[in-house]
Amino acid sequence: MPANAQQTALLIANNPFVPILLLWILAWVIMLFGGNALIRGLKSLKGMKWSPREDTPDSHLQKAGTPSMGGLGILGSATLSWIASLTLLLTLLYSAHGPIGFSGWDWVAFHLFLGCVLAHGVLGFADDWSKARGKGGLTSKAKLFGQIVLALLFIFVVQQSLILRSTPAKLDDEYLAFGPFIGLLCFLLIIGTSNAVNLTDGIDGLAAGLSVQVGLVFAFLALETFGTAEVGLFATSVELTWVALGGACLGFLAFNKHPAKVFMGDTSSLALGAALGAGAILTRSVFLLPFIGFMFYIEMFSVMSQVAYFKYTRKKTGEGKRLFRRAPLHHHFELAGWSEWRVVVTFWGINALTTVIGLVLWKIGILRHFP
């Protein structure tokens, strides 16, 4: 390889800003330029259109017939950009350094996070497809069962990878670091965040815009930790995957902003939620999670508190009462007279503020790495 070409390869391969920017732009461009074709394809498929639920505000009734399952574009764009960028990066690394000594379990570790995201996308797709075929979607029990299976499978593979990729001297420490308590925490986080994003996806642009913010956070973490010894394949995979997801969500916003031309559906809302929980686990940033996913959790807890309060008051007085006009919380403000755009921008702004606070606390060491 010519000296100048090798220097160029080294510069690109060793500069974290280059692959991060490439991933973001490529995912954004693929989604942006492929969005109209995706919408036409969804419109051509009978039944692939959103229909209002009983608890939908009247202002949303005009959205009936809008194509759903647009999350295929988010996951597809992110995956294609991941493959293209990774291929380029590995080619440059090979040109600059020669063969890369990855073991079989190294490759598993590097692709595990993307596999987790896509597996939840398949679960969401099954739910969307069932709705599109007029079968009402998966039952809540069936969907929860699928989430439980995927969360347990993810935890098992992570644990096995830690064991098999560890040296004998590190085996006990790494195994204990992912013991029963951490395993249970991971299980609850993945299922909880998956449902939180799913509940947030009920108003034009809200979930996609918040996911763009999450993508930017993981891009920041990638820039901050690039080349440091403690960052392994798990964390690198998470950071790069979320950069691709963030870019794809930004492209999706061009079609999902109010008035939306397409909805993401469970196909990507479940996947993005699982990515948020699993990503925080693998990057040891669980304490940062309540800050970067603040509005997702507020939306989820508004539903939980609404249901709990209704059941409590019905048991005590015989008549159930509500804390909010309607849950999730974005519907409460809509029924209070706020426009969709006002709700979305306000929620984006609040989450951006908590994200900045979280990153500052993370940077100065108040928020510790965990688990």
N, C-alpha and C positions, 0 to 999 in steps of 0.2 A: 504494500500500500504506500503511495507517495507520502512524503513527510508532511506536506501541507494538508493533504486530505486526512491524515492521521491526527494532526493537531486539531483540525475542525471537528473530527469525530470525538476526540477527548473533550473539547470545549462544550459540545452539545450534551454528551453523555454525562458529564460531571457537573453541569449547571442545572440545578433543580428547577429554575424558572422556565427553562425551555420545554421540558416534557409537560410541565403543569400547564403552561400557556397553550401548547399544542393540543393537549387533551381537551381543554375548555373550549377553545375555538372550534376544533373539529367536531365535537359533539353538538355545539351550538349551530354550526353551519349545516350539519346533516339534518338536524331537527327542523331548522328554519326552512331549508329548501325542500325537505321531504314532507313537510306538514300538509300542504295542500293535496298532495297525492294520497296521503294517509286518510284525510277527511273524505276525499272522493271515494276511496275504497270502502271506508266504513259506511258511507251513505248508500253504496250499492248493495250492501249486505242487509237483507231483510231482518229487521229486529234489532240492528245494532244502534239503537237510538234510546236516549234517556227518557224515562217516564217518571212523573212525580209520584212520591210516596204520600201516604196519608198525612204525615206530619210536615209536609213541605209548605212553606208560606205561599199565599196566593200569588205573590209577585213572581214566583218561580214557575207558575203554570205555563207562561208563555215560552218557556224553554223546552217544553215537550217536543220531542223529535230531534233534538240536538244529538249528533253522533257521540257515542260514548266509547270507551276502551281506547282512548287516545294515548293511554300510558304505554301502549305498544311502541309508539314513536319514541318516548323517553327512554325506555329500556333498550330498544333497538339502536338508537343513536349513541347512547352511552357505551353499549357493547361493541359496536363497530369502531368507534373512536378508540376504545381501549385496545382492541386487537391491532388496529393500524399503528397506534402510537407505541404500543409495546413491541411490535415487530420492528419498527424503526429503531427504537432505543436499544433493543437487544442486538440488532445488526451493527449499530455504532459501537456498542460495548465490545462485541466480538472483533470488530475491525481494530479497535484501540488496544484491547487487552488479550485477545485470544479467546478460547473456549471458556464458558462460564460453568463453574463446577456446582451445578444444582443437582441435588439428589431427587429421587422420586417424591419424597415427602416435602422437600422444598417447593416443588411445583404445586403440590397439593395446598400447602400453606399460602402460596402466592395467589392461587385462584379460588381459595375457599370462600372469601368474602363475596366475590362476584357471583359465585355459585349460590350462596345463600340468598342474595338479592334476587337472582333470576328464579330460584325455586319459589320464593314468595310471589313473584310475578306470575308464575304458572298457577298458583293457588288463586290469586286474584282473577286471572283470566278465566279459570273454571267457573268462578262466581259470575263474572260478567257474561260469559257465554251462555250460562244457564238462564240468566235474565233475558238475554237477547232471544233465546229460543222459546220464551214465554213460559218458562218453568219456575219463575220466581226467584232464581238464584239459589245458592247453597243455603241450607239452614244455618242458623247461628251456631248450633252445636257442631255441624259438619265443618264449618269454617274454623271454629276454635280447635277442633280436633286436628285439622290440617296444620294450624299454627303450632300446636303442641308438638306434633311429630317433627316438623321442620326445626323447631327450636332445640329439641332434644338431639336430633341428628347433628345439628351444627355444634352443639356443646361436645358431643361425643367425638366428632372428627377433630375439633380443636384440641381436646385433651389428648387424643391419640397422637396427633402431630407433635404436641409438646413433648410427649414421652419419647417418641421414636426419633425426633430430631435433636434430643438433648444428649450431651455427653454424660457419662456415668457420674461425674463430679457434680453436674448441675441437675441431674434427674430428680432427686428428692425435693429440692427447692422449687423447681418449676411445677412438679406434680402437686405439691402442697399448695402452691399459689393458685391452683385451679381446683381446689377441693370442693366438698359438698356445699359449703356456704356460697362460694363464688359461683358454683354451678347453678344453684337456685336463683341467685341474683340475676345471672345472665338470662336464665329462662324467663323470669318475670319481665326483665327489661325488653327483651326482643318481642314478646307478645304484647306488652303494654304499649311500646312505641309504635308497633305495627297498627294497633287499633287506634292510637291517638291520631296518627296521620290520616287514617281512613275516615275518622269522624270529622276531621278538619276539612276534608275535601267535599264541601257542600256549598261552596260559593265561588264564583268565577275568580280564578287566579290566586286564591288564598294559599292553598297547599303548595302549589308550584312555586310561588314567590318565596315562601318560607324555606322551601328546599333549596332554592338558589342561595339563600343566606347560609344554609348548612354547608353547601358545596364550597363557598368562599372560606368558611371556617377551616375546613379540612385542607384547603389549599394553603392557608396560612400555617397550619400545623406541619404540612409537608415542607414548606420553605424553612420553618423553624428547626425541624429535626433532621433535615437531609444530611446524610453523611455521619451522623453521630452513632456511636457504637451500640447504644441501647435500643435503637430502632430496628426492629426485625422485619421479616417478610410480611407478617400479618399487618403491621401498622402501615407499611409502604403500600400494600395492596389496598387497604381501606382508603388511605388518603388519595391515591390516584383514581380509584373507582368513584369516590365522591366528587372529585373534580369533574369527571366525565358526566356524572349524574347532574351536577350543578349546571354545567354548560347546556346539557340537554333540556333541563327544566327552564332555563332562560329562553331557549329557542321555542319551547312549548308555550311559554307565556304569550308569544305573538298571536297564538290562536286561542288561548284559554282566558285571556284577559276579558273583562266585561265590555260588550256582550260576547260570551264565549261561543266560538264556532265548534268546539269539541271539548269533551270532558275527559279527564284521565281515567276515571273508573277505578275499580279495585285492582286492576292489573298493575298499576304502578303505585297506588296509594299504600297498599299492603307492602309492596317491595321497598318503597322509600322509608316507610316506618321501620321495617326490619333492618334496613341499612343504617338507620340512625342509631338504634339500640345496639346492634352487633358491632357497628363501627366504633362506638364509644368504648365497648368492651375490649376490642382488639387493639385500640390505640391507648388504652388505660386512661381514658378521659371521661369516665363515668360521672365524676363530680362536676364536669363542665356541661354535662348533658342537660340539666334543668335550665341552664342559661340559654344555650343555643336552640333548644327545643321548647322554650317557655310557652309559646302560644299553642303548640300542639298539646301540651299537658293541661293547659287551662281549658282548652276545648274538651278534652277527655274528662277532666274532673267536673266540668259543668254538667255533663251527661250523667256521670255517676252520682253527683249530689242531687240532681233533679229527680232521678229515679228513687234514691234512698229517701229523700224528703217526702216524695209523693206516697211511698209505701208506709212510711212512719205516720204521716198525718191521716191516712186512710184507716190505719189500724187504730189510732187513738180517737178519731172523731167520726169515722165512718165515711168521710169525704176526703179524697186526696187533694192536696194543695201543691202548688208549684213554686219553686224559688225564682224561676225565670219564665218569661213569656213563652219561650220555647228553647229547647236545647238541641244541638250544641249552641254555644254562646253567641256565635255570629248571627243565628236566627233571632235571638233575643233583641239584638240591636236593630236588626232589620224591621222587626215588628214595632220597635220604638220609633221608627220613622227615618232611620239612617239609610242612605243609599248603599248599594252593594259596594261601590267603589270606596265610599267613606269607611265602611267596615274593614275592607281589605287593607287599605293604606294605613289605617290606625293600627291594625294588628301587625302589619309588617313593621311599622315604626316601633311599636312596643318590643317586638322580638329583636329588632336590630339593637335597641338600647340594652336589653338584657344580655345580648350576645357580646357587645362591647364590654360591659361590666364583667362578664364571665372571663373574657380573654385577658382583661387587665389583671383580674385575680389569679388567673392561670399563670400569666407571665411573671408576676411578682412572687409566686410560690404559695399563695394562700390556698388555692385549690391544688390538692396533691394528686399525683398519678395514682390511679386505682382502677381495676384491681392489679 
